[in-house]
């Protein structure tokens, strides 16, 4: 099975978020992408075959290996090389983010994005409650560092400027959390945290992308079957759903119409570091 979701056109014009025009060159080896947290872990660079799946190769720790490579299952395919730790048990529950972040100690909820690690963490009173790999901006379209706040949400946000590379549909930005509008530019681009492909290297036009295999199933299933046929493995549960989990955590038990609306309870967002490429 493959991942993907429905779209609804919203009111916000996005100039800098992930998608098509000027997209990052696709890497054939994630071994070239180095993170600070790689240093203490011994790993080998392994080239995948078309018969390989994360579940088959890594058993119960398949999600941890994907997290270590900052990738989703759609990008786990024959011909690409990934980092495989020599002792898989060392990356069980993998996250490169600190379990306690002092700057978030006074916040009920706080989001940290470390671009040097390409990871996002959700904190409650300084304690890390969950984290996910993040797709960050390509060179020339970097996510701005600094402190922001979630000020609007949209469960089914869709780009009205960019299309999906393979299939030409409007780019889905589901479970969108807006954290910044750049009013210094005449177009006033908006930056979101949202669901998207997570390929293991910088890939967006300024937004922060998290796992959304639900979206990939809906959007890419027909395309992937046509292009890859029976040689391309299909995805089963559990689906990787970083964007949805973060969205639900931000909204909590408040009313959510599912369409774009501003909020006054959004957590602070701190973005630090420089992407590895």
C-alpha positions in Angstrom: 0.0 0.0 0.0 1.2 3.6 -0.5 0.4 6.8 1.3 -1.6 10.0 0.5 -4.6 12.3 1.3 -7.3 14.6 -0.1 -6.9 18.3 -0.7 -8.8 21.5 -0.1 -7.6 24.8 -1.5 -7.1 27.4 1.2 -6.6 31.1 1.3 -3.0 31.4 2.2 -0.4 31.9 -0.6 2.7 29.9 0.0 5.9 30.9 -1.8 8.6 29.1 0.2 7.1 25.7 1.0 8.0 22.3 -0.3 7.3 21.2 -3.8 8.2 21.2 -7.4 9.9 24.2 -9.0 13.5 24.4 -8.1 13.3 21.3 -6.0 16.4 19.7 -4.4 18.3 17.2 -6.5 17.4 13.7 -5.4 20.2 11.9 -3.6 21.1 8.3 -4.4 23.0 7.9 -1.1 21.8 9.1 2.3 25.3 8.2 3.5 26.4 11.6 2.2 24.1 13.4 4.6 26.0 13.7 7.9 24.4 14.8 11.2 26.1 15.6 14.6 24.4 12.6 16.2 26.1 10.2 13.6 29.4 10.4 15.4 28.9 8.0 18.3 27.2 5.3 16.2 29.1 2.9 14.0 27.2 2.3 10.7 27.7 0.9 7.3 26.6 2.3 4.0 24.2 -0.3 2.5 22.7 -0.2 -1.0 19.1 -1.4 -1.1 17.6 -3.8 -3.6 14.0 -3.6 -4.9 13.1 -6.6 -2.7 14.2 -4.9 0.5 11.7 -3.5 2.9 12.4 -1.8 6.3 10.3 -4.5 8.1 12.1 -7.3 6.4 15.6 -6.0 7.0 15.3 -4.5 10.5 12.3 -6.3 12.1 10.9 -4.5 15.1 13.5 -1.7 14.8 12.5 -0.7 11.2 11.1 2.7 12.3 14.2 3.5 14.3 16.4 2.9 11.2 14.2 5.2 9.1 14.4 7.8 11.9 18.2 7.5 11.9 18.2 8.1 8.1 15.5 10.9 8.4 13.4 9.1 5.7 9.9 7.6 5.2 9.1 4.3 3.5 8.3 5.8 0.1 12.0 6.7 -0.2 13.2 3.2 0.8 13.7 1.7 -2.6 16.2 -0.2 -4.7 19.4 1.6 -5.7 19.5 4.1 -2.8 22.1 3.7 -0.1 21.3 4.2 3.6 23.1 4.2 6.9 22.7 0.9 8.8 24.0 0.9 12.4 26.2 -2.1 13.1 24.4 -2.6 16.4 20.7 -1.8 15.8 19.9 -1.9 19.6 21.9 1.4 19.9 19.3 3.3 18.0 16.2 1.9 19.7 13.8 4.8 20.3 16.2 7.0 18.3 16.1 10.7 18.7 19.0 13.2 18.5 17.1 15.8 20.6 17.7 16.4 24.3 15.2 14.7 26.7 15.0 18.0 28.6 15.3 21.4 27.0 15.7 24.2 29.7 14.4 27.0 27.5 11.1 25.2 27.3 10.8 24.5 31.0 8.2 27.3 31.6 6.1 26.3 28.5 3.1 24.0 28.7 3.9 23.1 25.1 7.0 24.0 23.0 8.3 22.9 19.6 12.0 22.7 18.8 13.3 22.2 15.3 17.0 21.4 15.0 18.0 21.9 11.3 21.5 20.5 11.8 19.8 17.2 12.9 16.7 17.5 10.7 14.5 16.6 13.7 11.5 18.2 15.4 10.6 17.7 19.0 7.5 18.4 21.0 8.1 19.4 24.6 5.9 19.8 27.7 7.4 21.9 30.5 10.8 21.2 29.0 10.4 17.4 28.7 10.5 15.8 25.3 7.2 13.9 24.7 7.8 12.8 21.1 10.0 13.7 18.1 10.2 13.0 14.3 12.5 13.5 11.4 11.9 16.7 9.5 12.4 17.7 5.9 13.9 21.3 5.9 14.6 23.9 3.3 17.0 23.5 0.4 19.8 26.0 -0.2 18.3 29.3 -1.2 15.0 28.5 0.6 16.2 27.8 4.1 13.8 27.8 7.0 14.6 30.9 9.1 16.1 30.4 12.5 14.6 32.2 15.4 11.6 32.0 17.7 8.1 32.0 16.4 4.6 30.8 17.5 1.9 28.7 15.9 -0.8 31.3 15.0 -3.0 29.3 12.6 -3.9 25.7 11.8 -5.5 24.0 8.8 -6.1 20.2 8.8 -6.3 20.0 5.0 -4.1 22.8 3.8 -3.0 22.7 0.2 -0.5 24.8 -1.7 -2.0 27.0 -4.4 1.4 27.7 -6.0 3.2 24.3 -6.2 2.3 20.9 -7.7 3.6 17.4 -6.9 6.5 16.5 -9.0 5.4 13.1 -10.3 1.6 13.6 -10.7 0.9 17.3 -11.1 -1.7 17.6 -8.3 -1.6 20.6 -6.0 0.9 19.9 -3.3 -0.9 18.7 -0.1 0.2 20.4 3.2 -2.1 18.4 5.5 -2.1 19.0 9.2 -0.7 22.5 8.6 0.6 24.6 11.5 1.5 28.1 10.5 4.4 29.6 12.5 5.6 32.6 10.5 4.5 35.1 7.8 7.4 37.1 6.3 6.0 40.6 6.0 9.4 41.9 4.8 8.7 40.5 1.4 6.0 41.9 -1.0 4.4 38.5 -1.4 4.2 37.9 2.4 5.1 34.2 2.2 3.9 31.9 5.0 5.8 29.1 6.7 4.1 26.0 7.9 4.9 22.7 9.7 2.9 20.1 7.7 2.8 16.6 6.3 4.9 15.8 3.2 7.5 13.4 1.8 10.5 13.0 4.1 13.4 11.8 1.8 16.3 12.0 4.2 17.8 15.3 3.0 16.7 19.0 2.7 13.8 19.1 0.3 11.4 22.0 1.1 11.0 25.6 0.0 11.0 26.9 3.5 8.5 24.8 5.4 9.1 22.0 7.9 7.8 18.7 6.7 6.9 15.7 8.8 5.8 12.1 8.1 2.4 11.7 6.3 2.1 8.2 4.9 -1.6 8.6 4.9 -1.2 11.4 2.3 1.2 9.4 0.3 -1.1 6.4 0.0 -3.9 8.6 -1.4 -1.8 10.6 -3.8 0.9 8.3 -4.9 -0.6 4.7 -5.0 -1.7 4.7 -8.6 1.5 6.4 -9.8 3.8 4.0 -7.9 2.0 0.9 -9.1 2.2 2.1 -12.7 5.9 3.1 -12.5 7.2 0.4 -10.3 4.7 -2.4 -10.6 5.1 -5.5 -8.5 8.7 -4.8 -7.9 7.9 -1.9 -5.6 6.8 -2.9 -2.1 3.5 -1.6 -0.7 3.1 -0.1 2.8 1.1 -1.6 5.5 0.3 -0.4 9.1 1.4 1.1 11.2 1.5 4.3 9.1 4.1 6.9 9.9 2.0 10.0 10.9 4.3 12.6 12.5 2.3 15.6 11.1 -1.0 14.3 12.3 0.3 13.6 15.8 1.8 17.0 16.2 -1.3 18.7 14.9 -3.5 16.9 17.4 -1.1 17.7 20.2 -1.2 21.4 19.3 -5.0 21.5 19.0 -5.7 19.2 21.9 -9.4 19.0 22.8 -10.3 22.4 21.3 -12.9 22.7 18.6 -11.4 22.3 15.1 -13.4 22.9 12.0 -10.7 21.4 9.9 -10.3 24.5 7.7 -7.9 27.4 8.0 -8.4 29.4 11.1 -6.2 31.5 13.4 -5.6 30.4 17.0 -4.4 32.2 20.1 -3.1 29.2 22.0 -0.3 28.0 19.7 3.0 26.9 21.3 6.3 28.7 20.8 8.5 27.3 18.0 12.2 27.6 18.2 14.3 26.8 15.1 18.1 26.4 15.4 21.0 25.0 13.4 22.1 24.7 9.8 21.0 21.9 7.5 23.7 19.4 6.6 23.5 20.1 2.8 
